[in-house]
């Protein structure tokens, strides 16, 4: 599942690779798998210009959203 871009900083994985990790990540994050799938779908980007490259999941933005969700759930107001 691990690949590298020319810069080594590419924050993307394929939707298929993301799907393989949903159960594990959902368990680790303490959330339901369908909720995580919705977030993965939200951060799945299309082909550049509609035809270049492949669809991909921006893992950086997805992780930020997951971290934000956990911070909200841990806040005193959420309890």
C-alpha positions, 0 to 999 in steps of 0.5 A, spaced: 500 500 500 505 504 501 508 508 495 512 514 494 511 520 490 517 524 486 518 528 492 516 523 497 510 528 500 504 525 496 499 525 501 494 520 497 492 513 497 487 509 492 480 509 494 481 501 494 487 502 499 483 506 504 477 501 503 482 496 506 484 500 512 477 502 514 475 497 519 482 497 522 482 505 523 475 505 525 476 501 531 483 505 532 479 511 532 473 509 536 468 510 530 463 506 526 466 504 520 460 507 515 461 513 518 469 513 516 467 510 509 463 517 509 469 521 511 473 517 506 468 518 500 468 526 502 476 526 501 476 522 495 479 526 489 477 525 482 482 525 476 485 532 474 482 535 469 477 530 469 481 525 465 489 525 468 491 520 473 487 516 478 482 517 483 485 518 490 484 519 497 487 525 501 490 522 507 492 528 510 486 532 510 482 526 512 486 525 518 485 532 520 478 531 519 478 525 524 483 529 529 478 534 529 472 529 530 476 526 536 477 533 539 470 535 539 468 528 542 473 529 547 471 536 549 467 538 556 461 541 552 460 534 548 459 530 555 
